[in-house]
Amino acid sequence: MDKKALRPVYIQKRRELAPGQLQSISEAVCANLFTHLNLENRFISLFLPIERQNEINTYLIWEKALSFDVKVAVPKSNFDTLEIRHILFDSEDQLELSEWGIPEPKKGKVIAADRLEYVFVPLLAIDKKGNRVGYGKGFYDRFLKKCSPSCRFIGLHLFDEFEEEISDVLPTDVRMHACITPKGLYWFD
C-alpha cells in the first residue's frame, strides 16, 4: 500500500480505540521503552501527543525519563519552513497548544540536532523495513537528516502490526532504526 492509502486506515483505527485503551497502550509502550533501552543520562527527542489524533501519551515517557536524569527535548514546528527545532523540556508550564493542536514549548533552550542520542518519532504506520507513514509534511525526514550518524531513530506505534511494504518510499524518506509497540521493541536491518 502507498502512504496516501495507509493514512486514513490508521487514522480510523485510532478513532476506533475503546475508552481507556489508548492509556493502556501508552503505558505498555512506555514500559517497553524503558525495559529495552538504557536512556540514563542521555539526550533524547520526544514528541508530545496531539490529543485529537489519539497519539500515544508520551507524557508518561517524559515523567519516567526525569527519574533517570534523561535530558528531553521536544519539537517546535515551523509550518512556514516545514522544519522543527527542539527545545529542552523542563516543565509543562513551558507548553502551549499550537494552532494545529500540538503541545509545543513557548520558551526554552534550543538543542542542536547533533546532540540527540535517540529521537522518538510519531507515526501512523510502519513497514517491516522501518519505513514510516507520518502526516505527510516531511518535518521529521528533514530533521532526522541533521542528527548525528550515531543517533537512533525509534518509531512509537500504537499497534503491533507492520505493513509488508510501503510502496512509495522516497529517497528523502528516513527509515527508523527500531519501533516500539505495546508488545515490544523491534530493530530493523
Secondary structure, DSSP 8 states (H G I E B T S, - for coil): --HHHHHHHHHHHHHT--TTHHHHHHHHHHHHHHHH---TT-EEEE----GGGT---THHHHHHHHTTT-EEEEEEEETTTTEEEEEE---GGGEEE-TTS-EEESS--EE-GGG-SEEEEE-SEEBTTS-EE-SSS-HHHHHHTTS-TT-EEEEE-SSS--BS--TT--TT----SEEEETTEEEE--
